[in-house]
Amino acid sequence: MSASILSLRGVTKRFGGLVAVNSMDFDVREHQVMGLIGPNGSGKSTTLNLISGALKLNEGEISLRGTPISNLPAQDIARKGVSRTFQLVRMLSSMTVRENVVAGGVYGHRKRWGSEALRHADSLLERVGLSGQGGLSVGQLTYIDTKRVELARTLAGDPKVLLLDEWLAGLNPTELQIGIDLIKSLRDEGRTVILVEHVMDAIRSLCDQCVVMASGTKIAEGTPTEVLSDREVIRAYLGDDDA
């Protein structure tokens, strides 16, 4: 069994009187896809924000390969190898597609410059299905292609841990299958991924393990089959009448 690469212990985040994440504990093993699931407002994206450094913890600790990272600025966490996508795709609109990807290589875990960065960006664009599209402006892209560029940019820094925050949201059925296949290929490469997602077909086909959250608290952990048949999980999603 592979070693734990990311660990959360007692991770808590409060916004005033609201406890958005309440004493969260879990481990992500190297080369594993971990699904972080739960109803809207359960604290999933806040947890990703805490891991990536976009938010600071009130209590607890997050460690990368045994080294605490939870007090570091977001840019330092990225340089240590934790990279992410966002629910709302954030493109650098004044730059070309290729330049957007290069930016990820400049500021990521492994830095590349000049011609090496350009070659690497083109190889990643080919990797996500956008071969030959590097010279386009981001305004020329379809919705799924902006997501592909964001993923390529995230991969450009060779992250140790990849955080995908509802990356499949908003895709039509054909695009959704393309997206699932793309994430599956990342898993097959041995990448470590934490996936926040509402698409259960994606959770079932992609995830090795799942953590289920409700009202900021972990209510279940296990394989997709185990957690999706758990009565407390069903109650959290559907309400008491359906559990």
C-alpha positions in Angstrom: 0.0 0.0 0.0 1.4 3.4 -0.9 2.3 6.0 1.7 0.2 8.9 2.8 1.2 12.1 0.9 -1.3 14.5 2.4 -2.8 14.4 5.9 -5.4 16.5 7.6 -5.7 16.4 11.4 -8.3 18.4 13.4 -8.7 20.9 10.6 -11.2 23.5 11.5 -12.3 26.8 9.8 -14.8 29.3 11.3 -16.4 32.3 9.7 -17.6 34.2 12.7 -20.1 31.9 14.4 -20.3 29.5 11.5 -18.1 26.4 11.6 -17.5 25.7 7.9 -15.1 22.8 8.5 -15.2 21.0 11.8 -12.2 19.0 13.0 -11.6 17.3 9.7 -9.3 14.2 9.6 -8.3 12.2 6.5 -5.3 10.9 4.7 -4.6 10.8 0.9 -2.3 8.1 -0.2 0.2 8.6 -3.1 -1.2 7.8 -6.5 -4.8 7.8 -5.1 -7.9 9.6 -6.3 -9.8 10.8 -3.2 -13.3 12.1 -3.7 -14.6 14.8 -1.4 -18.3 14.7 -1.7 -21.4 15.9 0.1 -24.5 18.2 -0.3 -24.1 21.9 -1.3 -22.7 24.0 1.6 -21.1 21.0 3.4 -17.6 22.5 3.4 -15.9 20.7 0.5 -14.6 23.7 -1.4 -13.6 25.3 1.9 -11.5 22.2 2.7 -9.7 22.6 -0.7 -9.2 26.3 0.1 -7.5 25.3 3.4 -5.3 22.7 1.7 -4.2 25.1 -1.0 -3.6 28.0 1.4 -6.4 30.2 0.0 -7.8 30.2 3.5 -6.1 29.9 6.9 -7.0 27.3 9.4 -8.4 28.2 12.8 -7.2 24.9 14.3 -5.5 21.7 13.2 -2.7 20.9 10.8 -2.3 19.9 7.2 0.9 18.1 6.2 2.5 17.2 2.9 4.7 14.1 3.2 4.9 14.7 7.0 5.9 18.4 6.7 3.3 20.9 7.9 2.1 23.3 5.2 -1.0 24.8 6.8 0.7 28.1 7.9 2.3 28.8 4.5 1.1 31.3 2.0 -0.7 29.9 -1.0 2.2 30.5 -3.4 4.6 28.6 -1.2 2.2 25.6 -0.9 1.9 25.6 -4.7 5.7 25.6 -5.0 5.8 22.6 -2.7 3.6 20.7 -5.1 -0.1 21.3 -4.3 -1.9 22.7 -7.3 -5.6 23.3 -8.0 -8.4 24.3 -10.4 -11.3 26.5 -9.4 -15.1 26.2 -9.6 -15.1 29.3 -11.8 -12.4 29.0 -14.4 -9.8 31.7 -14.1 -8.0 32.5 -17.3 -5.4 35.2 -17.9 -7.5 36.9 -20.6 -4.7 39.1 -22.0 -2.5 36.0 -22.8 -2.8 33.3 -25.4 -3.7 29.7 -24.5 0.0 28.7 -24.5 1.0 31.6 -22.3 -1.7 30.7 -19.8 -0.1 27.2 -19.5 3.4 28.6 -19.4 2.4 30.7 -16.4 1.6 27.5 -14.5 5.1 26.2 -15.2 6.8 29.4 -14.0 5.1 29.5 -10.7 4.5 25.8 -9.9 6.5 23.1 -8.1 8.9 22.6 -11.0 9.8 25.8 -12.7 10.4 26.1 -16.5 11.5 29.1 -18.5 12.0 30.1 -22.1 11.9 27.5 -24.9 11.6 24.6 -22.4 8.5 26.2 -20.9 6.9 26.7 -24.4 7.7 23.1 -25.4 6.2 21.8 -22.2 3.1 23.9 -22.6 2.5 22.5 -26.1 3.0 18.9 -24.9 0.4 19.5 -22.1 -2.1 21.1 -24.5 -1.7 18.0 -26.6 -2.2 15.9 -23.5 -5.6 17.5 -22.7 -6.8 17.4 -26.3 -5.9 20.9 -27.5 -3.0 20.2 -29.8 -2.2 23.1 -32.1 -4.4 25.5 -30.2 -1.7 27.3 -28.2 -1.8 30.5 -30.3 -5.5 31.1 -29.7 -6.8 33.8 -27.3 -8.7 32.4 -24.4 -11.8 34.3 -25.7 -11.9 32.0 -28.6 -12.3 28.9 -26.5 -15.4 26.8 -25.7 -16.3 26.2 -22.1 -14.8 22.7 -21.9 -11.7 24.0 -23.6 -11.2 26.7 -21.0 -11.3 23.9 -18.4 -8.8 21.9 -20.4 -6.4 24.9 -20.5 -6.9 25.4 -16.8 -6.0 21.7 -16.2 -2.9 22.0 -18.5 -1.8 25.1 -16.6 -2.3 23.3 -13.3 -0.2 20.3 -14.5 2.5 22.6 -15.9 4.2 22.9 -12.5 4.3 19.1 -12.0 2.2 19.1 -8.8 2.5 16.2 -6.3 -1.1 16.7 -5.4 -3.8 18.0 -7.8 -7.0 19.5 -6.4 -9.9 19.6 -8.8 -12.9 21.7 -7.5 -16.0 20.6 -9.5 -13.9 20.5 -12.7 -16.7 18.6 -14.4 -19.5 21.0 -13.5 -21.5 22.6 -16.4 -20.5 20.1 -19.0 -23.0 18.5 -21.4 -23.1 14.7 -21.5 -20.6 14.3 -24.3 -18.2 16.8 -22.7 -18.7 15.1 -19.3 -17.5 11.8 -20.7 -14.5 13.5 -22.3 -13.7 15.1 -18.9 -14.1 11.8 -17.0 -11.8 10.1 -19.5 -9.2 12.8 -19.1 -9.2 12.6 -15.3 -9.1 8.8 -15.5 -5.9 9.1 -17.7 -4.3 11.3 -15.0 -5.1 8.6 -12.4 -3.7 6.0 -14.7 -0.4 8.0 -14.8 -0.2 7.6 -11.1 -1.1 11.2 -10.1 -2.5 12.0 -6.7 -5.9 13.8 -7.0 -8.5 15.2 -4.6 -11.7 15.6 -6.5 -14.6 17.7 -5.2 -17.5 16.6 -7.4 -21.3 16.2 -7.5 -21.3 13.9 -10.6 -21.8 10.5 -9.1 -20.8 8.6 -12.3 -17.5 10.4 -12.0 -17.1 9.5 -8.4 -17.8 5.8 -9.0 -15.5 5.5 -12.0 -12.6 7.7 -10.8 -12.2 7.5 -7.0 -10.3 4.9 -4.9 -11.7 6.4 -1.7 -14.2 9.0 -0.7 -14.7 11.3 2.3 -18.3 12.5 2.7 -19.0 15.8 4.4 -22.2 17.3 5.8 -22.5 20.6 7.6 -18.7 20.9 7.8 -18.2 17.4 9.4 -16.9 14.1 8.0 -19.8 11.6 8.2 -18.4 8.7 6.2 -15.2 7.5 4.6 -14.5 4.5 2.4 -14.8 3.3 -1.2 -17.4 4.9 -3.4 -19.6 1.8 -3.1 -19.4 1.8 0.7 -20.1 5.5 1.2 -22.9 5.8 -1.3 -24.8 2.9 0.3 -24.3 4.4 3.9 -27.6 5.4 5.4 -26.2 8.5 7.0 -24.9 9.6 3.6 -28.2 8.9 1.9 -29.9 10.9 4.7 -27.6 13.8 4.1 -28.3 13.9 0.4 -32.0 13.0 0.4 -33.4 13.8 3.8 -34.8 11.6 6.5 -37.9 10.5 4.6 -35.8 8.8 1.9 -33.1 7.3 4.1 
